[in-house]
Amino acid sequence: MQPNRLQNALRALQRAITEAQEALEEAKSEPDPLATHIFVSRRHIRNMPDTKSGKRSDMAIRFSWILPASLVFGEVWANGAD
């Protein structure tokens, strides 16, 4: 193997590692809106006073699906795809 080829491969690997580390830092710095909604609504539903039948929490769970669905599938729905 030629030394230049090995050095070029090492430089490319270092650039790839740096790029991956930057992407990881960027991902850590941006909060995930879906995860945030799930944790907040879970806490809200758990602390909600409920009826004997559990209808109040059932309705809250059903209605809380609208926001995460729009967060996850919003781009698909906005583009008109089914």
C-alpha positions as MATLAB code, in Angstrom:
seq = 'MQPNRLQNALRALQRAITEAQEALEEAKSEPDPLATHIFVSRRHIRNMPDTKSGKRSDMAIRFSWILPASLVFGEVWANGAD';
ca = [
       0.000    0.000    0.000;
       1.321    3.431   -0.866;
       1.982    5.826    2.037;
       0.083    8.686    0.357;
      -2.987    6.524   -0.076;
      -2.923    5.564    3.602;
      -2.487    9.182    4.683;
      -5.374   10.277    2.457;
      -7.583    7.557    3.916;
      -6.621    8.654    7.448;
      -7.446   12.295    6.671;
     -10.795   11.284    5.197;
     -11.538    9.226    8.306;
     -10.641   12.152   10.576;
     -12.934   14.465    8.587;
     -15.759   11.929    8.809;
     -15.296   11.549   12.571;
     -15.301   15.327   13.030;
     -18.436   15.665   10.912;
     -20.183   12.922   12.911;
     -19.244   14.574   16.217;
     -20.581   17.940   14.993;
     -23.841   16.327   13.891;
     -24.167   14.638   17.282;
     -23.617   17.930   19.124;
     -26.186   19.627   16.891;
     -28.729   16.889   17.567;
     -28.149   17.194   21.319;
     -28.617   20.971   21.243;
     -32.053   20.845   19.540;
     -34.929   19.589   21.703;
     -37.188   16.959   20.171;
     -40.737   18.396   20.113;
     -42.375   14.964   19.977;
     -40.467   13.651   23.000;
     -41.227   16.850   24.908;
     -44.933   16.518   24.179;
     -44.984   12.862   25.214;
     -43.323   13.531   28.583;
     -45.452   16.598   29.372;
     -48.775   15.002   28.394;
     -47.887   11.796   30.261;
     -47.286   13.814   33.434;
     -50.487   15.800   32.857;
     -52.628   12.689   32.349;
     -51.063   10.902   35.322;
     -51.854   13.863   37.636;
     -55.381   14.413   36.265;
     -58.295   13.720   38.612;
     -60.421   11.113   36.902;
     -63.919    9.702   37.012;
     -64.670    6.162   38.146;
     -64.942    4.920   34.589;
     -61.723    6.635   33.453;
     -63.477    8.590   30.706;
     -61.699   11.843   31.485;
     -58.228   10.375   31.047;
     -59.368    8.432   27.967;
     -60.542   11.663   26.343;
     -57.341   13.488   27.316;
     -55.254   10.684   25.827;
     -57.305   10.746   22.616;
     -57.062   14.522   22.267;
     -53.367   14.558   23.081;
     -52.742   12.361   20.016;
     -53.542   15.266   17.676;
     -50.382   17.262   18.468;
     -47.835   14.420   18.228;
     -49.453   13.196   15.039;
     -49.005   16.633   13.516;
     -45.394   16.782   14.756;
     -44.512   13.414   13.243;
     -46.725   13.352   10.185;
     -47.148   17.097    9.671;
     -44.836   17.271    6.677;
     -46.570   14.320    5.054;
     -50.008   15.856    5.640;
     -48.818   19.302    4.525;
     -47.567   17.841    1.245;
     -50.938   16.230    0.562;
     -49.755   12.615    0.769;
     -52.055   10.067    2.386;
];
